Amino acid sequence: MDDLEIAVAEYIDWFNHRRLHGEIGLIPPAEHEDNFYRHNTAATTVAASVPSLHLTRGETECGLTPLLLPYQPAGTARWPQRATAG
């Protein structure tokens, strides 16, 4: 490593781990991040917490996926047959 790389690494370490940030309560950013993840263990995205109103390709409201055959015109999907006990 040359001197510039060492100086940049030291600055980044100071900036993230020792600098007191006034907007987050005069604590270092790394400590703030640790506190955040300690109190928010189940961070979710909007997509995970709000069900979609749109169906994706091949998805139906009942949760079954229709079988599509090669060269099958759109809208003519065949449903899988249930096995019958016999």
ZAFI-586506 format. One record per residue: x, y, z of N, C-alpha, C, O, CB in turn; chain; residue in three letters; residue number from 0. Coordinates in pm, 1 decimal, padded with zeros to 6 digits. Glycine has a CB too. Layout:
N
nu=X nv=Y nw=Z cau=X cav=Y caw=Z cu=X cv=Y cw=Z ou=X ov=Y ow=Z cbu=X cbv=Y cbw=Z ch=A aa=Ala i=NUM
...
//
This chain:
86
nu=00084.8 nv=-00118.8 nw=00000.0 cau=00000.0 cav=00000.0 caw=00000.0 cu=00088.5 cv=00123.8 cw=00000.0 ou=00190.1 ov=00130.9 ow=00069.1 cbu=-00096.0 cbv=00000.5 cbw=00122.4 ch=A aa=Met i=0
nu=00047.8 nv=00217.2 nw=-00076.8 cau=00124.8 cav=00341.1 caw=-00074.6 cu=00064.7 cv=00437.3 cw=00029.1 ou=-00040.5 ov=00409.8 ow=00086.8 cbu=00127.3 cbv=00406.6 cbw=-00216.0 ch=A aa=Asp i=1
nu=00131.1 nv=00547.1 nw=00051.1 cau=00091.0 cav=00641.8 caw=00156.3 cu=-00049.2 cv=00698.0 cw=00135.4 ou=-00122.1 ov=00720.9 ow=00231.9 cbu=00190.1 cbv=00756.1 cbw=00163.1 ch=A aa=Asp i=2
nu=-00087.3 nv=00720.2 nw=00009.5 cau=-00220.1 cav=00774.8 caw=-00017.2 cu=-00329.3 cv=00675.9 cw=00024.2 ou=-00428.6 ov=00715.5 ow=00085.4 cbu=-00234.3 cbv=00810.2 cbw=-00166.2 ch=A aa=Leu i=3
nu=-00311.8 nv=00548.5 nw=-00008.3 cau=-00411.3 cav=00447.6 caw=00029.4 cu=-00423.7 cv=00436.6 cw=00181.3 ou=-00534.5 ov=00423.0 ow=00233.1 cbu=-00374.2 cbv=00311.0 cbw=-00030.4 ch=A aa=Glu i=4
nu=-00313.8 nv=00442.3 nw=00251.7 cau=-00316.1 cav=00436.1 caw=00398.0 cu=-00386.4 cv=00558.1 cw=00454.8 ou=-00466.6 ov=00545.8 ow=00547.5 cbu=-00173.3 cbv=00425.9 cbw=00454.5 ch=A aa=Ile i=5
nu=-00357.3 nv=00676.3 nw=00400.3 cau=-00420.6 cav=00799.7 caw=00448.3 cu=-00571.9 cv=00796.1 cw=00424.6 ou=-00649.1 ov=00838.0 ow=00510.8 cbu=-00358.8 cbv=00922.8 cbw=00378.3 ch=A aa=Ala i=6
nu=-00613.8 nv=00746.7 nw=00309.3 cau=-00757.9 cav=00738.1 caw=00278.8 cu=-00825.0 cv=00638.4 cw=00372.2 ou=-00933.5 ov=00665.9 ow=00423.5 cbu=-00781.0 cbv=00696.8 cbw=00130.6 ch=A aa=Val i=7
nu=-00762.5 nv=00523.0 nw=00395.3 cau=-00819.7 cav=00422.8 caw=00485.5 cu=-00832.3 cv=00477.6 cw=00627.5 ou=-00933.1 ov=00453.7 ow=00694.0 cbu=-00733.7 cbv=00295.6 cbw=00485.5 ch=A aa=Ala i=8
nu=-00732.2 nv=00550.0 nw=00674.2 cau=-00738.7 cav=00609.6 caw=00808.0 cu=-00849.4 cv=00713.8 cw=00816.9 ou=-00919.4 ov=00721.3 ow=00917.9 cbu=-00604.3 cbv=00673.3 cbw=00844.7 ch=A aa=Glu i=9
nu=-00865.9 nv=00794.0 nw=00712.5 cau=-00971.2 cav=00895.6 caw=00712.2 cu=-01109.0 cv=00829.9 cw=00714.9 ou=-01196.9 ov=00872.6 ow=00789.8 cbu=-00957.9 cbv=00986.9 cbw=00588.7 ch=A aa=Tyr i=10
nu=-01128.0 nv=00726.6 nw=00633.6 cau=-01256.9 cav=00657.4 caw=00630.3 cu=-01287.1 cv=00594.5 cw=00765.8 ou=-01401.0 ov=00598.7 ow=00812.4 cbu=-01258.0 cbv=00549.7 cbw=00520.1 ch=A aa=Ile i=11
nu=-01185.7 nv=00536.3 nw=00829.2 cau=-01204.5 cav=00478.6 caw=00962.5 cu=-01246.6 cv=00587.1 cw=01061.5 ou=-01341.3 ov=00567.4 ow=01137.7 cbu=-01075.0 cbv=00409.1 cbw=01010.8 ch=A aa=Asp i=12
nu=-01177.3 nv=00701.9 nw=01061.3 cau=-01213.3 cav=00811.9 caw=01150.1 cu=-01355.7 cv=00860.9 cw=01120.2 ou=-01434.4 ov=00883.2 ow=01212.2 cbu=-01112.3 cbv=00927.7 cbw=01135.8 ch=A aa=Trp i=13
nu=-01388.2 nv=00877.7 nw=00991.3 cau=-01516.7 cav=00932.8 caw=00949.4 cu=-01632.2 cv=00843.9 cw=00994.9 ou=-01737.0 ov=00895.0 ow=01034.5 cbu=-01520.1 cbv=00949.9 cbw=00797.4 ch=A aa=Phe i=14
nu=-01614.9 nv=00711.6 nw=00989.8 cau=-01722.5 cav=00619.6 caw=01023.3 cu=-01725.8 cv=00576.6 cw=01169.2 ou=-01832.9 ov=00546.0 ow=01221.5 cbu=-01712.0 cbv=00499.8 cbw=00938.3 ch=A aa=Asn i=15
nu=-01609.1 nv=00573.6 nw=01237.1 cau=-01603.4 cav=00511.8 caw=01369.0 cu=-01570.1 cv=00605.8 cw=01484.3 ou=-01598.8 ov=00572.3 ow=01599.2 cbu=-01504.4 cbv=00404.1 cbw=01366.5 ch=A aa=His i=16
nu=-01511.1 nv=00721.2 nw=01458.6 cau=-01471.2 cav=00808.1 caw=01569.5 cu=-01529.3 cv=00949.6 cw=01561.3 ou=-01533.2 ov=01020.0 ow=01662.1 cbu=-01321.6 cbv=00816.5 cbw=01574.7 ch=A aa=Arg i=17
nu=-01573.2 nv=00991.2 nw=01445.4 cau=-01628.9 cav=01126.0 caw=01429.0 cu=-01764.0 cv=01134.6 cw=01498.5 ou=-01848.2 ov=01046.4 ow=01481.8 cbu=-01642.8 cbv=01162.4 cbw=01278.8 ch=A aa=Arg i=18
nu=-01785.3 nv=01240.1 nw=01576.0 cau=-01913.6 cav=01260.4 caw=01642.8 cu=-02005.5 cv=01338.6 cw=01549.4 ou=-01972.8 ov=01449.6 ow=01507.5 cbu=-01895.3 cbv=01335.3 cbw=01778.8 ch=A aa=Leu i=19
nu=-02119.0 nv=01280.7 nw=01517.8 cau=-02211.3 cav=01340.2 caw=01422.2 cu=-02323.6 cv=01410.0 cw=01498.0 ou=-02396.2 ov=01346.4 ow=01574.4 cbu=-02268.2 cbv=01232.8 cbw=01325.5 ch=A aa=His i=20
nu=-02337.7 nv=01540.1 nw=01477.2 cau=-02434.0 cav=01620.3 caw=01551.1 cu=-02579.3 cv=01589.5 cw=01520.4 ou=-02664.0 ov=01605.8 ow=01608.2 cbu=-02409.1 cbv=01762.2 cbw=01524.4 ch=A aa=Gly i=21
nu=-02611.3 nv=01546.2 nw=01401.2 cau=-02750.8 cav=01521.1 caw=01363.4 cu=-02805.0 cv=01391.0 cw=01422.1 ou=-02926.1 ov=01368.6 ow=01420.3 cbu=-02763.4 cbv=01517.6 cbw=01212.5 ch=A aa=Glu i=22
nu=-02718.0 nv=01305.6 nw=01473.6 cau=-02764.0 cav=01177.0 caw=01526.8 cu=-02728.2 cv=01162.4 cw=01674.7 ou=-02710.6 ov=01050.7 ow=01723.2 cbu=-02703.1 cbv=01061.2 cbw=01446.4 ch=A aa=Ile i=23
nu=-02717.5 nv=01271.6 nw=01744.9 cau=-02697.5 cav=01267.2 caw=01888.4 cu=-02553.7 cv=01263.3 cw=01934.6 ou=-02523.9 ov=01207.4 ow=02040.2 cbu=-02765.9 cbv=01152.0 cbw=01941.6 ch=A aa=Gly i=24
nu=-02463.8 nv=01321.9 nw=01856.8 cau=-02321.2 cav=01327.6 caw=01891.4 cu=-02261.4 cv=01189.1 cw=01919.4 ou=-02188.0 ov=01169.1 ow=02016.2 cbu=-02301.4 cbv=01417.0 cbw=02013.0 ch=A aa=Leu i=25
nu=-02295.1 nv=01095.7 nw=01832.2 cau=-02234.5 cav=00962.6 caw=01836.9 cu=-02176.6 cv=00932.4 cw=01698.8 ou=-02219.9 ov=00991.7 ow=01600.0 cbu=-02339.3 cbv=00853.0 cbw=01880.0 ch=A aa=Ile i=26
nu=-02080.2 nv=00841.7 nw=01690.3 cau=-02024.2 cav=00806.7 caw=01559.1 cu=-02128.9 cv=00736.5 cw=01471.2 ou=-02216.4 ov=00667.1 ow=01523.1 cbu=-01900.0 cbv=00716.1 cbw=01576.3 ch=A aa=Pro i=27
nu=-02120.5 nv=00753.8 nw=01340.9 cau=-02215.8 cav=00689.0 caw=01250.7 cu=-02221.9 cv=00536.4 cw=01267.2 ou=-02330.1 ov=00478.3 ow=01259.2 cbu=-02180.3 cbv=00722.2 cbw=01108.1 ch=A aa=Pro i=28
nu=-02109.2 nv=00472.1 nw=01289.7 cau=-02110.0 cav=00325.9 caw=01305.4 cu=-02190.9 cv=00285.5 cw=01428.9 ou=-02262.3 ov=00185.3 ow=01425.9 cbu=-01965.2 cbv=00271.4 cbw=01316.1 ch=A aa=Ala i=29
nu=-02180.3 nv=00362.1 nw=01536.3 cau=-02258.7 cav=00332.4 caw=01656.8 cu=-02406.9 cv=00353.5 cw=01631.0 ou=-02489.7 ov=00275.0 ow=01677.2 cbu=-02212.8 cbv=00419.9 cbw=01774.5 ch=A aa=Glu i=30
nu=-02440.7 nv=00458.1 nw=01558.3 cau=-02581.0 cav=00484.0 caw=01522.9 cu=-02636.7 cv=00368.4 cw=01439.5 ou=-02749.3 ov=00324.2 ow=01462.3 cbu=-02594.0 cbv=00618.0 cbw=01444.9 ch=A aa=His i=31
nu=-02559.6 nv=00319.9 nw=01344.5 cau=-02603.4 cav=00207.6 caw=01261.6 cu=-02622.2 cv=00081.1 cw=01346.0 ou=-02719.7 ov=00008.3 ow=01327.4 cbu=-02501.7 cbv=00181.5 cbw=01148.9 ch=A aa=Glu i=32
nu=-02530.2 nv=00054.9 nw=01437.7 cau=-02544.0 cav=-00060.8 caw=01527.2 cu=-02671.4 cv=-00050.3 cw=01611.0 ou=-02745.0 ov=-00147.9 ow=01625.5 cbu=-02420.9 cbv=-00072.5 cbw=01619.4 ch=A aa=Asp i=33
nu=-02696.8 nv=00068.5 nw=01665.9 cau=-02818.2 cav=00089.5 caw=01745.3 cu=-02943.2 cv=00067.9 cw=01661.0 ou=-03039.7 ov=00007.3 ow=01707.6 cbu=-02819.4 cbv=00230.5 cbw=01805.5 ch=A aa=Asn i=34
nu=-02942.1 nv=00116.4 nw=01538.6 cau=-03057.8 cav=00101.4 caw=01449.4 cu=-03088.7 cv=-00045.3 cw=01425.7 ou=-03203.1 ov=-00087.7 ow=01441.8 cbu=-03032.7 cbv=00172.2 cbw=01315.2 ch=A aa=Phe i=35
nu=-02987.9 nv=-00123.9 nw=01387.5 cau=-03012.5 cav=-00264.6 caw=01356.8 cu=-03040.9 cv=-00346.7 cw=01481.9 ou=-03107.9 ov=-00449.6 ow=01473.2 cbu=-02893.7 cbv=-00323.2 cbw=01283.3 ch=A aa=Tyr i=36
nu=-02992.8 nv=-00304.7 nw=01596.0 cau=-03022.8 cav=-00375.1 caw=01720.7 cu=-03170.9 cv=-00357.8 cw=01756.2 ou=-03232.5 ov=-00450.3 ow=01809.1 cbu=-02932.6 cbv=-00323.1 cbw=01836.1 ch=A aa=Arg i=37
nu=-03228.8 nv=-00240.2 nw=01727.6 cau=-03368.8 cav=-00214.0 caw=01761.0 cu=-03464.5 cv=-00244.5 cw=01646.3 ou=-03585.6 ov=-00247.9 ow=01668.1 cbu=-03385.0 cbv=-00070.4 cbw=01802.4 ch=A aa=His i=38
nu=-03415.3 nv=-00266.5 nw=01526.8 cau=-03499.1 cav=-00295.7 caw=01409.8 cu=-03451.1 cv=-00425.6 cw=01346.4 ou=-03395.4 ov=-00425.8 ow=01236.7 cbu=-03494.9 cbv=-00178.4 cbw=01306.1 ch=A aa=Asn i=39
nu=-03473.5 nv=-00535.2 nw=01416.7 cau=-03421.4 cav=-00662.9 caw=01368.7 cu=-03496.8 cv=-00714.8 cw=01247.5 ou=-03439.4 ov=-00787.5 ow=01166.5 cbu=-03426.6 cbv=-00765.3 cbw=01478.8 ch=A aa=Thr i=40
nu=-03623.0 nv=-00679.7 nw=01233.1 cau=-03701.5 cav=-00730.2 caw=01120.5 cu=-03732.7 cv=-00616.2 cw=01023.8 ou=-03849.0 ov=-00585.7 ow=00997.4 cbu=-03832.5 cbv=-00796.6 cbw=01170.2 ch=A aa=Ala i=41
nu=-03629.4 nv=-00555.1 nw=00972.6 cau=-03650.0 cav=-00447.3 caw=00875.9 cu=-03711.8 cv=-00506.0 cw=00749.8 ou=-03659.1 ov=-00602.0 ow=00693.5 cbu=-03516.0 cbv=-00374.0 cbw=00843.2 ch=A aa=Ala i=42
nu=-03822.1 nv=-00449.5 nw=00705.7 cau=-03889.1 cav=-00500.2 caw=00587.0 cu=-03894.3 cv=-00392.8 cw=00481.1 ou=-03884.7 ov=-00273.5 ow=00509.8 cbu=-04030.0 cbv=-00549.4 cbw=00620.4 ch=A aa=Thr i=43
nu=-03909.4 nv=-00436.9 nw=00360.2 cau=-03926.9 cav=-00343.2 caw=00250.4 cu=-04075.8 cv=-00320.5 cw=00229.2 ou=-04157.9 ov=-00396.1 ow=00281.0 cbu=-03859.4 cbv=-00395.2 cbw=00120.6 ch=A aa=Thr i=44
nu=-04110.5 nv=-00219.8 nw=00155.5 cau=-04250.7 cav=-00194.2 caw=00125.1 cu=-04309.2 cv=-00312.9 cw=00050.7 ou=-04423.0 ov=-00352.0 ow=00076.7 cbu=-04266.5 cbv=-00065.1 cbw=00042.3 ch=A aa=Val i=45
nu=-04233.6 nv=-00370.4 nw=-00041.1 cau=-04283.2 cav=-00483.1 caw=-00119.3 cu=-04316.3 cv=-00602.8 cw=-00031.0 ou=-04410.2 ov=-00676.8 ow=-00060.5 cbu=-04181.0 cbv=-00522.9 cbw=-00224.3 ch=A aa=Ala i=46
nu=-04241.1 nv=-00623.0 nw=00076.2 cau=-04265.5 cav=-00736.9 caw=00164.6 cu=-04381.9 cv=-00712.0 cw=00259.4 ou=-04446.5 ov=-00807.5 ow=00302.6 cbu=-04140.7 cbv=-00768.6 cbw=00244.3 ch=A aa=Ala i=47
nu=-04410.4 nv=-00586.9 nw=00292.9 cau=-04513.9 cav=-00558.7 caw=00391.1 cu=-04649.3 cv=-00523.3 cw=00330.5 ou=-04750.4 ov=-00528.1 ow=00400.6 cbu=-04469.2 cbv=-00447.8 cbw=00478.8 ch=A aa=Ser i=48
nu=-04654.0 nv=-00488.3 nw=00202.9 cau=-04779.1 cav=-00452.0 caw=00137.3 cu=-04804.2 cv=-00550.4 cw=00023.7 ou=-04723.1 ov=-00559.9 ow=-00068.4 cbu=-04775.0 cbv=-00304.9 cbw=00084.5 ch=A aa=Val i=49
nu=-04915.2 nv=-00623.6 nw=00028.8 cau=-04941.6 cav=-00717.8 caw=-00079.8 cu=-04966.1 cv=-00643.5 cw=-00211.0 ou=-05026.8 ov=-00536.4 ow=-00213.2 cbu=-05062.3 cbv=-00806.7 cbw=-00045.7 ch=A aa=Pro i=50
nu=-04918.9 nv=-00701.0 nw=-00317.4 cau=-04933.1 cav=-00638.3 caw=-00448.1 cu=-05075.8 cv=-00652.6 cw=-00498.9 ou=-05140.7 ov=-00754.5 ow=-00475.1 cbu=-04834.6 cbv=-00699.5 cbw=-00548.3 ch=A aa=Ser i=51
nu=-05124.6 nv=-00551.1 nw=-00568.5 cau=-05255.7 cav=-00557.0 caw=-00631.0 cu=-05245.6 cv=-00609.1 cw=-00773.3 ou=-05347.3 ov=-00630.0 ow=-00839.4 cbu=-05321.5 cbv=-00419.9 cbw=-00629.5 ch=A aa=Leu i=52
nu=-05124.7 nv=-00629.7 nw=-00820.3 cau=-05103.3 cav=-00674.5 caw=-00957.0 cu=-05051.0 cv=-00817.5 cw=-00955.9 ou=-04969.7 ov=-00854.8 ow=-00871.3 cbu=-05005.3 cbv=-00580.8 cbw=-01031.0 ch=A aa=His i=53
nu=-05098.6 nv=-00896.1 nw=-01050.6 cau=-05051.7 cav=-01032.8 caw=-01064.4 cu=-04934.4 cv=-01034.6 cw=-01160.1 ou=-04932.4 ov=-00961.0 ow=-01258.8 cbu=-05164.5 cbv=-01126.3 cbw=-01113.4 ch=A aa=Leu i=54
nu=-04837.4 nv=-01118.2 nw=-01130.8 cau=-04725.2 cav=-01131.5 caw=-01222.1 cu=-04761.6 cv=-01231.3 cw=-01330.8 ou=-04861.9 ov=-01301.9 ow=-01319.5 cbu=-04597.2 cbv=-01175.6 cbw=-01147.0 ch=A aa=Thr i=55
nu=-04682.5 nv=-01237.4 nw=-01434.1 cau=-04709.3 cav=-01328.0 caw=-01544.5 cu=-04711.7 cv=-01472.2 cw=-01493.7 ou=-04619.2 ov=-01515.8 ow=-01425.1 cbu=-04603.7 cbv=-01311.0 cbw=-01655.8 ch=A aa=Arg i=56
nu=-04816.3 nv=-01544.9 nw=-01527.1 cau=-04828.2 cav=-01683.0 caw=-01487.3 cu=-04890.2 cv=-01701.2 cw=-01349.3 ou=-04903.2 ov=-01814.5 ow=-01303.1 cbu=-04694.6 cbv=-01746.9 cbw=-01490.6 ch=A aa=Gly i=57
nu=-04928.6 nv=-01593.6 nw=-01282.7 cau=-04986.9 cav=-01602.6 caw=-01149.2 cu=-05136.7 cv=-01578.5 cw=-01160.1 ou=-05181.6 ov=-01497.9 ow=-01241.5 cbu=-04920.8 cbv=-01500.4 cbw=-01051.4 ch=A aa=Glu i=58
nu=-05213.6 nv=-01648.4 nw=-01078.1 cau=-05358.3 cav=-01630.5 caw=-01078.6 cu=-05404.8 cv=-01596.5 cw=-00939.1 ou=-05329.4 ov=-01611.9 ow=-00843.0 cbu=-05430.1 cbv=-01756.7 cbw=-01130.5 ch=A aa=Thr i=59
nu=-05528.6 nv=-01550.2 nw=-00926.5 cau=-05581.2 cav=-01512.4 caw=-00796.1 cu=-05591.0 cv=-01631.6 cw=-00702.5 ou=-05578.2 ov=-01614.6 ow=-00581.3 cbu=-05717.0 cbv=-01447.8 cbw=-00811.4 ch=A aa=Glu i=60
nu=-05613.3 nv=-01751.5 nw=-00754.4 cau=-05628.1 cav=-01868.5 caw=-00668.3 cu=-05493.1 cv=-01930.3 cw=-00632.3 ou=-05487.7 ov=-02024.8 ow=-00553.7 cbu=-05715.9 cbv=-01972.5 cbw=-00736.3 ch=A aa=Cys i=61
nu=-05384.4 nv=-01878.2 nw=-00688.6 cau=-05252.4 cav=-01927.9 caw=-00653.5 cu=-05202.8 cv=-02042.3 cw=-00740.2 ou=-05088.6 ov=-02085.8 ow=-00725.0 cbu=-05252.9 cbv=-01971.2 cbw=-00513.1 ch=A aa=Gly i=62
nu=-05287.2 nv=-02092.6 nw=-00832.1 cau=-05243.9 cav=-02199.7 caw=-00921.4 cu=-05179.9 cv=-02140.9 cw=-01045.9 ou=-05218.4 ov=-02032.9 ow=-01090.9 cbu=-05362.2 cbv=-02290.6 cbw=-00959.6 ch=A aa=Leu i=63
nu=-05084.4 nv=-02209.9 nw=-01100.7 cau=-05020.0 cav=-02166.5 caw=-01223.3 cu=-05069.9 cv=-02254.0 cw=-01337.4 ou=-05053.6 ov=-02375.9 ow=-01331.8 cbu=-04865.1 cbv=-02172.9 cbw=-01211.1 ch=A aa=Thr i=64
nu=-05130.2 nv=-02195.7 nw=-01440.7 cau=-05180.4 cav=-02277.2 caw=-01550.3 cu=-05065.9 cv=-02336.0 cw=-01631.7 ou=-04956.4 ov=-02280.0 ow=-01636.6 cbu=-05272.0 cbv=-02194.8 cbw=-01640.2 ch=A aa=Pro i=65
nu=-05092.7 nv=-02450.3 nw=-01695.8 cau=-04994.1 cav=-02511.5 caw=-01783.8 cu=-05004.6 cv=-02447.5 cw=-01920.3 ou=-05113.1 ov=-02442.9 ow=-01978.4 cbu=-05014.0 cbv=-02664.6 cbw=-01792.9 ch=A aa=Leu i=66
nu=-04894.9 nv=-02398.6 nw=-01972.2 cau=-04894.2 cav=-02339.0 caw=-02105.7 cu=-04822.4 cv=-02433.7 cw=-02199.9 ou=-04709.0 ov=-02474.4 ow=-02174.8 cbu=-04826.2 cbv=-02198.6 cbw=-02105.3 ch=A aa=Leu i=67
nu=-04888.8 nv=-02467.6 nw=-02307.0 cau=-04831.2 cav=-02557.4 caw=-02406.6 cu=-04764.0 cv=-02475.4 cw=-02515.2 ou=-04799.1 ov=-02359.0 ow=-02534.8 cbu=-04939.0 cbv=-02650.1 cbw=-02467.2 ch=A aa=Leu i=68
nu=-04666.8 nv=-02534.3 nw=-02587.2 cau=-04602.6 cav=-02459.8 caw=-02695.6 cu=-04705.2 cv=-02418.1 cw=-02801.7 ou=-04796.3 ov=-02494.1 ow=-02834.6 cbu=-04491.0 cbv=-02544.4 cbw=-02760.0 ch=A aa=Pro i=69
nu=-04689.4 nv=-02300.5 nw=-02852.6 cau=-04773.9 cav=-02243.9 caw=-02958.3 cu=-04920.1 cv=-02234.2 cw=-02917.2 ou=-05008.7 ov=-02241.8 ow=-03002.4 cbu=-04762.3 cbv=-02327.3 cbw=-03083.9 ch=A aa=Tyr i=70
nu=-04946.2 nv=-02217.9 nw=-02790.9 cau=-05082.0 cav=-02207.7 caw=-02740.7 cu=-05126.0 cv=-02062.2 cw=-02748.4 ou=-05055.8 ov=-01974.4 ow=-02698.2 cbu=-05092.2 cbv=-02261.6 cbw=-02595.4 ch=A aa=Gln i=71
nu=-05240.4 nv=-02034.6 nw=-02809.9 cau=-05286.9 cav=-01896.2 caw=-02817.3 cu=-05307.9 cv=-01838.3 cw=-02677.8 ou=-05342.6 ov=-01910.8 ow=-02584.5 cbu=-05417.0 cbv=-01887.6 cbw=-02898.2 ch=A aa=Pro i=72
nu=-05287.3 nv=-01710.5 nw=-02664.1 cau=-05302.7 cav=-01643.8 caw=-02534.9 cu=-05444.2 cv=-01661.1 cw=-02483.0 ou=-05539.8 ov=-01653.5 ow=-02560.1 cbu=-05268.2 cbv=-01494.6 cbw=-02546.1 ch=A aa=Ala i=73
nu=-05458.5 nv=-01684.2 nw=-02354.5 cau=-05589.2 cav=-01697.4 caw=-02292.6 cu=-05648.0 cv=-01837.0 cw=-02298.8 ou=-05762.6 ov=-01856.9 ow=-02258.6 cbu=-05682.4 cbv=-01603.5 cbw=-02355.8 ch=A aa=Gly i=74
nu=-05571.8 nv=-01935.1 nw=-02348.5 cau=-05624.0 cav=-02071.2 caw=-02358.2 cu=-05542.1 cv=-02166.3 cw=-02272.5 ou=-05513.9 ov=-02278.4 ow=-02314.8 cbu=-05624.7 cbv=-02118.6 cbw=-02504.0 ch=A aa=Thr i=75
nu=-05504.3 nv=-02124.7 nw=-02155.8 cau=-05422.3 cav=-02207.7 caw=-02067.7 cu=-05502.3 cv=-02326.7 cw=-02017.6 ou=-05623.1 ov=-02316.2 ow=-01996.4 cbu=-05369.4 cbv=-02125.5 cbw=-01949.2 ch=A aa=Ala i=76
nu=-05435.7 nv=-02439.1 nw=-01998.7 cau=-05499.6 cav=-02559.2 caw=-01945.5 cu=-05459.9 cv=-02573.6 cw=-01799.6 ou=-05344.4 ov=-02551.5 ow=-01763.0 cbu=-05459.6 cbv=-02686.3 cbw=-02027.4 ch=A aa=Arg i=77
nu=-05555.2 nv=-02610.2 nw=-01717.8 cau=-05530.0 cav=-02626.6 caw=-01575.4 cu=-05483.0 cv=-02768.0 cw=-01546.5 ou=-05527.9 ov=-02862.9 ow=-01610.6 cbu=-05655.5 cbv=-02594.3 cbw=-01494.0 ch=A aa=Trp i=78
nu=-05391.9 nv=-02782.6 nw=-01449.1 cau=-05345.9 cav=-02917.4 caw=-01414.4 cu=-05460.4 cv=-03000.3 cw=-01357.9 ou=-05543.8 ov=-02949.9 ow=-01282.7 cbu=-05230.3 cbv=-02910.8 cbw=-01313.2 ch=A aa=Pro i=79
nu=-05463.5 nv=-03128.1 nw=-01395.0 cau=-05568.1 cav=-03217.6 caw=-01347.4 cu=-05528.7 cv=-03272.5 cw=-01211.1 ou=-05412.2 ov=-03304.6 ow=-01187.8 cbu=-05592.8 cbv=-03332.9 cbw=-01448.1 ch=A aa=Gln i=80
nu=-05625.3 nv=-03283.2 nw=-01121.4 cau=-05599.0 cav=-03339.9 caw=-00989.7 cu=-05601.9 cv=-03492.6 cw=-00999.7 ou=-05682.7 ov=-03550.3 ow=-01072.6 cbu=-05702.9 cbv=-03288.8 cbw=-00885.2 ch=A aa=Arg i=81
nu=-05513.3 nv=-03555.2 nw=-00926.0 cau=-05511.6 cav=-03701.0 caw=-00923.4 cu=-05632.3 cv=-03750.8 cw=-00847.6 ou=-05666.7 ov=-03697.9 ow=-00741.9 cbu=-05381.7 cbv=-03754.3 cbw=-00859.8 ch=A aa=Ala i=82
nu=-05696.1 nv=-03851.9 nw=-00901.2 cau=-05812.6 cav=-03908.0 caw=-00834.9 cu=-05775.6 cv=-04040.1 cw=-00770.7 ou=-05700.3 ov=-04119.5 ow=-00827.1 cbu=-05929.0 cbv=-03926.3 cbw=-00933.7 ch=A aa=Thr i=83
nu=-05828.9 nv=-04061.9 nw=-00653.7 cau=-05801.9 cav=-04188.4 caw=-00583.8 cu=-05885.8 cv=-04297.5 cw=-00647.0 ou=-06006.4 ov=-04281.3 ow=-00665.2 cbu=-05832.3 cbv=-04177.1 cbw=-00430.8 ch=A aa=Ala i=84
nu=-05823.1 nv=-04406.7 nw=-00680.1 cau=-05903.7 cav=-04506.3 caw=-00746.9 cu=-05868.3 cv=-04639.1 cw=-00719.8 ou=-05930.8 ov=-04731.5 ow=-00771.8 cbu=-05901.3 cbv=-04489.9 cbw=-00882.6 ch=A aa=Gly i=85
//
